[in-house]
Amino acid sequence: MSERKTAKEIILEVLKKEKRPLSPKEIQKITGLNYNTIRGRLQDLKKAGLVVRTEKGWLYKEYAK
């Protein structure tokens, strides 16, 4: 039985894998998730200190050095 991943987990995995800033639209194309869901979860991840927003898009915090 496979466990379903949350939208946050999926978005975080994509940002880790891509290793570059991504816009919500790019994340939507990769994941197929709803655009508004992505925007909301990115804000949640930002509050949790896991992602940062840059001029070029959203980035996994570890890559934003």
ZATI-621385 format. One line per field, with one value per residue: residue number from 1; residue in three letters; chain; y, x, z of N, C-alpha, C in turn. Coordinates in pm, 1 decimal, decimal comma, m for minus. Example, Ala and Ser with C-alpha at 12.3 -4.5 7.8 and 13.67 -1.06 7.14 Angstrom:
BEGIN
n = 1; 2 .
res = Ala; Ser .
chain = A; A .
n.north = m569,0; m225,0 .
n.east = 1319,0; 1285,0 .
n.up = 780,0; 708,0 .
ca.north = m450,0; m106,0 .
ca.east = 1230,0; 1367,0 .
ca.up = 780,0; 714,0 .
c.north = m330,0; 3,0 .
c.east = 1320,0; 1290,0 .
c.up = 780,0; 787,0 .
// end
This chain:
BEGIN
n = 1; 2; 3; 4; 5; 6; 7; 8; 9; 10; 11; 12; 13; 14; 15; 16; 17; 18; 19; 20; 21; 22; 23; 24; 25; 26; 27; 28; 29; 30; 31; 32; 33; 34; 35; 36; 37; 38; 39; 40; 41; 42; 43; 44; 45; 46; 47; 48; 49; 50; 51; 52; 53; 54; 55; 56; 57; 58; 59; 60; 61; 62; 63; 64; 65 .
res = Met; Ser; Glu; Arg; Lys; Thr; Ala; Lys; Glu; Ile; Ile; Leu; Glu; Val; Leu; Lys; Lys; Glu; Lys; Arg; Pro; Leu; Ser; Pro; Lys; Glu; Ile; Gln; Lys; Ile; Thr; Gly; Leu; Asn; Tyr; Asn; Thr; Ile; Arg; Gly; Arg; Leu; Gln; Asp; Leu; Lys; Lys; Ala; Gly; Leu; Val; Val; Arg; Thr; Glu; Lys; Gly; Trp; Leu; Tyr; Lys; Glu; Tyr; Ala; Lys .
chain = A; A; A; A; A; A; A; A; A; A; A; A; A; A; A; A; A; A; A; A; A; A; A; A; A; A; A; A; A; A; A; A; A; A; A; A; A; A; A; A; A; A; A; A; A; A; A; A; A; A; A; A; A; A; A; A; A; A; A; A; A; A; A; A; A .
n.north = m118,6; 212,7; 525,0; 832,5; 1137,1; 1462,5; 1785,7; 1974,6; 1814,1; 1712,7; 1947,6; 2038,7; 1827,7; 1859,5; 2114,3; 2056,7; 1867,3; 2004,1; 2214,9; 2487,3; 2818,1; 2817,0; 2904,8; 2929,4; 2844,3; 2686,4; 2482,2; 2381,1; 2275,5; 2066,6; 1907,3; 1886,4; 1975,2; 2185,4; 2531,7; 2737,2; 2588,5; 2526,5; 2783,9; 2848,4; 2641,8; 2695,7; 2931,2; 2829,0; 2659,3; 2848,5; 2990,2; 2788,9; 2788,2; 2644,0; 2699,2; 2966,2; 3279,1; 3408,3; 3655,6; 3528,5; 3315,5; 3044,4; 2872,1; 2592,5; 2618,3; 2537,9; 2566,5; 2831,6; 2986,8 .
n.east = 83,2; 67,5; 158,8; m11,0; 125,7; 146,7; 49,0; 238,6; 466,2; 510,0; 563,0; 792,8; 970,9; 994,1; 1115,4; 1357,7; 1463,8; 1485,9; 1662,8; 1674,4; 1531,1; 1175,2; 865,6; 523,6; 362,4; 539,0; 584,7; 329,3; 304,0; 489,3; 394,3; 114,9; m57,7; m315,1; m310,2; m369,2; m354,7; m84,4; 28,0; m65,6; 49,8; 319,9; 346,4; 300,0; 523,3; 722,2; 677,3; 747,0; 1013,1; 1137,1; 1148,3; 1244,7; 1156,1; 1266,7; 1386,6; 1359,5; 1192,1; 1057,9; 1256,6; 1427,7; 1535,6; 1797,9; 1944,9; 1968,6; 2197,3 .
n.up = 0,0; m95,0; 44,4; 31,0; m69,9; 77,6; m52,4; 21,5; 69,2; m188,2; m335,3; m202,3; m261,6; m540,7; m556,7; m429,5; m604,9; m852,2; m801,2; m859,0; m886,3; m896,6; m1047,2; m929,1; m1144,6; m1295,9; m1112,4; m1104,4; m1365,2; m1350,4; m1137,8; m1154,3; m966,3; m819,9; m896,8; m704,8; m471,0; m468,3; m437,9; m179,5; m22,8; m63,3; 80,3; 336,3; 359,5; 347,8; 586,4; 759,7; 723,6; 521,5; 250,6; 27,2; m117,8; m415,8; m650,4; m891,6; m845,2; m641,7; m404,5; m266,9; 63,1; 138,8; m92,9; m133,0; m82,1 .
ca.north = 0,0; 333,6; 637,9; 952,4; 1250,5; 1589,0; 1885,3; 2033,7; 1718,2; 1706,6; 2073,7; 2039,4; 1733,1; 1920,4; 2221,0; 1992,0; 1798,6; 2099,5; 2293,3; 2621,0; 2883,8; 2780,3; 2980,4; 2838,7; 2786,7; 2577,9; 2373,2; 2324,2; 2193,6; 1946,5; 1823,7; 1872,5; 2025,5; 2308,1; 2651,0; 2804,0; 2500,0; 2545,6; 2914,9; 2839,5; 2554,7; 2765,6; 3022,7; 2745,0; 2613,8; 2967,5; 3013,8; 2681,8; 2808,9; 2541,4; 2755,6; 3111,9; 3337,0; 3492,2; 3733,8; 3436,8; 3213,9; 2978,2; 2790,0; 2520,0; 2705,8; 2493,0; 2609,2; 2978,1; 3043,3 .
ca.east = 0,0; 149,4; 103,7; m24,2; 203,9; 74,3; 91,6; 363,6; 575,1; 533,8; 626,5; 928,5; 1050,3; 1020,8; 1213,4; 1486,6; 1511,8; 1517,1; 1779,5; 1670,3; 1403,9; 1060,3; 742,6; 410,8; 317,3; 632,3; 556,2; 201,9; 330,8; 563,1; 320,5; m27,0; m136,3; m390,6; m226,9; m394,0; m301,9; 61,1; 58,0; m90,1; 148,4; 448,7; 344,5; 316,6; 662,6; 803,1; 661,1; 819,4; 1155,7; 1190,0; 1169,4; 1255,8; 1113,0; 1369,9; 1340,5; 1332,1; 1094,6; 1069,7; 1377,5; 1450,7; 1621,5; 1937,9; 2010,6; 1962,5; 2312,6 .
ca.up = 0,0; m99,8; 116,9; m51,1; m20,1; 84,8; m151,2; 72,1; 45,2; m332,2; m375,1; m147,5; m341,1; m671,5; m538,2; m398,4; m725,4; m959,6; m757,2; m918,5; m853,4; m978,8; m1024,5; m903,4; m1272,3; m1329,7; m1018,8; m1149,2; m1484,0; m1309,3; m1042,7; m1183,6; m853,3; m840,2; m883,0; m576,7; m366,8; m469,8; m377,6; m35,3; 41,2; m65,7; 195,2; 455,7; 361,6; 379,0; 729,9; 828,2; 700,1; 430,9; 117,4; 20,8; m244,7; m475,4; m764,6; m1002,7; m807,8; m512,3; m397,3; m142,2; 143,3; 140,0; m217,5; m140,2; m10,7 .
c.north = 125,4; 446,4; 758,0; 1065,1; 1374,9; 1682,8; 1948,4; 1943,2; 1712,5; 1831,5; 2078,4; 1945,8; 1792,5; 2028,6; 2164,6; 1932,5; 1896,6; 2186,0; 2429,4; 2685,2; 2844,6; 2869,4; 2880,9; 2771,8; 2671,0; 2456,5; 2303,0; 2232,4; 2061,6; 1851,1; 1796,1; 1918,6; 2153,8; 2428,6; 2719,0; 2719,9; 2520,3; 2677,4; 2910,8; 2755,8; 2617,4; 2863,8; 2945,7; 2701,7; 2729,6; 2996,5; 2910,9; 2692,5; 2708,5; 2591,9; 2907,2; 3158,6; 3429,0; 3570,8; 3642,6; 3328,5; 3156,6; 2878,9; 2718,5; 2594,2; 2667,1; 2539,4; 2760,0; 3044,7; 3130,8 .
c.east = 88,0; 79,6; 97,2; 54,9; 116,3; 126,8; 223,9; 482,1; 611,5; 608,2; 770,4; 1020,4; 1088,1; 1128,0; 1352,4; 1547,7; 1559,0; 1639,4; 1789,9; 1537,3; 1293,4; 941,7; 631,6; 359,8; 407,7; 608,0; 426,6; 223,0; 397,7; 474,7; 175,1; m117,1; m209,4; m301,7; m245,0; m346,3; m151,0; 97,0; 41,5; 14,5; 287,4; 457,2; 363,4; 462,4; 756,4; 797,6; 737,7; 970,9; 1218,0; 1217,2; 1183,0; 1207,6; 1222,9; 1307,5; 1295,0; 1230,1; 1121,6; 1184,5; 1383,2; 1557,8; 1769,8; 2015,2; 2020,5; 2080,0; 2396,3 .
c.up = 0,0; m25,7; 22,9; 11,8; m16,5; m23,5; m107,6; 42,9; m103,2; m379,5; m326,6; m225,9; m476,2; m659,0; m507,1; m524,7; m832,9; m929,2; m824,7; m880,3; m951,0; m945,3; m990,4; m1031,7; m1315,0; m1239,9; m1060,1; m1269,7; m1447,0; m1228,9; m1079,9; m1069,9; m892,3; m810,0; m747,0; m458,3; m355,4; m402,3; m225,8; 36,7; 40,3; 50,8; 325,5; 470,4; 395,0; 529,2; 812,0; 806,8; 604,7; 290,0; 129,0; m115,2; m293,9; m589,5; m878,6; m970,4; m670,4; m515,2; m262,9; m64,1; 140,3; 16,1; m230,0; m70,3; m99,4 .
// end
